[in-house]
Amino acid sequence: MRGQFTGWPEQAMDVLWQLQGEPTHAIRERCRADRERLVRQPMIDLLNEVADTDPRYEDFSVWHYRTDSWWWQNQSAVIRLDRKIEIGLRFSLDGLRIQGAWWYPDPGQVDRFRKAVASEGSGRELSAIVEDLRRMGYDISGDVMKRPPRGYPTNHSRTDLLRHRSLIAARPLGCDEWLHTSEALDRVLSVAADLDTLLMWLVRHVKHAS
């Protein structure tokens, strides 16, 4: 049964238009109530419904505006799956963007990641996951070293992954009419399903810092 989420109202875009550039304090205060009701609250409603589909998605935060104008122009949220492993969402004039990320690692997590990448079983699994996501249109990025890490052969078959100190798979979903309807929930759940194999690999192999 559907809950309160019915998409972002079209008026949400009007509010974000007013906040473009470097809005003055007076403009921010004039828009504050409408932004809370039309931009931030729908994100809260959306993530409550996402959490209802799977208990793994229950730990989420929907950010407030802060001082920098970027936070007024972009409504961000995260669903935490484990330490430094999360799904990130951002609503803006460009529409909705979603990513699965392991980033800002705890001490020891990078070493665990590299060991898992270098291991034949887990490394081949991750390489296949990443390639599948690329084929589906996800942009793969992260904090990537220019050279392979010390202790690993420079000609390793997965040297591109070994150079990662974080790993992000991101996809913009755009701002078509579905964004203003409950179909947006289905789109988010579809992306979460796409990212699940990657994120669960990271949970298994990276979550515990050594």
C-alpha positions in Angstrom: 0.0 0.0 0.0 1.4 3.4 -1.0 2.1 6.0 1.7 2.3 9.7 1.6 4.8 10.1 -1.2 3.2 11.3 -4.5 6.3 12.8 -6.1 7.8 16.3 -6.0 5.2 19.0 -6.9 5.9 21.0 -10.0 6.1 24.0 -7.7 9.2 22.6 -6.2 11.1 23.6 -9.3 9.8 27.1 -9.0 11.2 27.3 -5.5 14.6 26.0 -6.6 14.6 28.6 -9.5 14.3 31.4 -7.0 17.3 30.0 -5.1 19.7 29.9 -8.0 22.9 31.9 -8.0 23.8 33.4 -4.7 20.4 34.1 -3.1 20.3 36.7 -0.4 19.4 36.0 3.2 16.0 37.7 2.5 15.3 35.4 -0.5 16.3 32.3 1.5 14.0 33.2 4.4 11.1 34.0 1.9 11.5 30.6 0.4 12.3 28.6 3.5 8.7 27.4 4.3 7.9 26.5 0.7 11.3 24.7 0.3 10.6 22.7 3.4 7.1 21.7 2.2 7.7 21.2 -1.5 11.4 20.1 -1.7 12.6 18.6 1.5 9.4 16.9 2.8 8.8 14.9 -0.4 12.4 13.5 0.0 11.5 12.4 3.6 8.3 10.8 2.4 10.1 9.0 -0.4 12.8 7.6 1.9 10.2 6.5 4.5 8.5 4.5 1.7 11.9 3.1 0.5 12.6 2.0 4.1 9.2 0.3 4.2 10.3 -2.0 1.4 13.5 -3.3 3.1 14.8 -2.9 6.6 18.3 -2.3 5.3 17.2 1.1 4.1 15.9 2.3 7.5 19.0 4.3 8.5 18.6 7.5 6.4 19.1 11.2 6.8 17.7 14.1 4.8 19.9 17.1 5.0 18.9 20.7 6.0 20.0 23.8 4.1 23.2 25.0 5.9 24.9 28.2 5.0 26.3 27.5 1.6 23.8 28.3 -1.3 24.5 24.8 -2.8 22.5 23.2 0.1 19.5 25.3 -0.7 19.6 24.5 -4.4 20.2 20.7 -3.9 18.2 18.5 -1.6 20.5 15.7 -0.6 19.9 12.6 1.4 21.7 9.4 2.3 20.7 5.8 3.2 23.5 4.2 5.3 24.0 0.5 4.7 27.2 0.2 6.7 30.3 2.2 7.7 31.0 4.6 4.8 28.8 2.6 2.5 25.6 4.3 1.4 23.1 5.2 -1.2 23.0 9.0 -1.9 20.1 10.9 -3.5 20.0 14.5 -4.8 17.1 16.4 -6.0 17.7 19.7 -7.9 16.7 21.5 -11.0 18.4 18.8 -13.0 16.0 16.3 -11.5 16.9 13.3 -9.3 20.4 11.7 -9.1 21.3 8.6 -7.2 24.6 6.9 -6.4 25.9 3.9 -4.5 29.1 4.8 -2.8 31.9 3.7 -0.5 33.8 6.8 0.3 35.6 8.8 3.0 36.9 5.4 4.2 37.8 4.6 7.8 41.5 3.6 8.5 42.1 0.1 7.2 39.1 0.0 4.8 41.3 0.8 1.8 43.6 -2.1 2.6 40.7 -4.5 3.0 39.2 -3.3 -0.3 42.5 -3.9 -2.2 43.0 -7.3 -0.7 39.5 -8.3 -1.8 40.1 -6.8 -5.3 43.4 -8.7 -5.6 41.9 -12.0 -4.5 40.7 -14.0 -7.5 37.2 -14.9 -6.3 36.1 -11.6 -4.8 38.1 -9.5 -7.3 36.6 -11.2 -10.4 33.2 -10.8 -8.8 33.7 -7.0 -8.3 35.1 -6.5 -11.8 32.0 -8.2 -13.3 29.7 -6.1 -11.1 31.4 -2.8 -12.1 31.2 -3.7 -15.8 27.6 -4.6 -15.6 26.8 -1.2 -14.0 28.8 0.5 -16.7 26.7 -1.3 -19.4 23.5 -0.1 -17.6 24.6 3.5 -17.9 26.2 4.1 -14.4 29.2 6.4 -14.2 32.0 4.7 -12.1 34.2 7.0 -10.2 35.9 7.6 -6.9 39.2 8.7 -5.4 41.7 7.0 -7.8 45.5 7.0 -7.5 47.5 7.8 -10.5 49.7 4.7 -9.9 49.0 1.2 -8.6 49.4 0.9 -4.9 52.6 -0.4 -3.4 52.8 -4.1 -2.9 50.7 -5.0 -5.9 52.1 -5.8 -9.4 51.8 -3.0 -11.9 50.5 -5.5 -14.5 47.7 -6.9 -12.3 44.6 -7.7 -14.3 42.5 -5.5 -12.0 44.9 -2.7 -11.5 42.3 -0.1 -12.4 40.2 -1.2 -9.4 43.3 -1.5 -7.1 43.9 2.2 -7.7 40.6 3.1 -6.1 40.5 4.6 -2.6 36.7 5.0 -2.9 34.2 3.6 -5.3 31.0 5.3 -6.6 28.4 4.2 -9.1 26.2 7.1 -10.1 23.3 7.7 -12.5 21.2 10.8 -13.2 17.5 10.0 -13.6 16.5 13.3 -15.0 13.4 15.4 -14.4 10.7 14.0 -16.6 7.0 14.0 -15.6 7.4 10.8 -13.5 9.3 12.9 -11.0 6.1 14.6 -10.0 4.2 11.3 -9.4 4.5 8.3 -7.2 6.4 6.6 -10.0 9.5 8.3 -8.7 9.5 5.7 -5.9 9.6 2.8 -8.4 12.5 4.5 -10.2 14.4 4.8 -6.9 13.8 1.2 -6.0 14.9 0.1 -9.4 18.2 1.9 -9.0 18.6 0.5 -5.5 18.2 -3.0 -7.0 20.8 -2.2 -9.7 23.3 -1.1 -7.0 22.5 -3.9 -4.5 25.1 -6.3 -5.7 27.9 -3.7 -5.6 26.9 -2.4 -2.2 26.6 -5.8 -0.7 30.0 -6.7 -2.0 31.4 -3.7 -0.3 29.5 -4.5 2.9 31.0 -8.0 2.9 34.6 -7.0 2.1 35.2 -3.5 3.2 32.9 -2.7 6.2 35.2 -3.7 9.1 38.3 -1.5 9.4 41.4 -3.4 10.4 
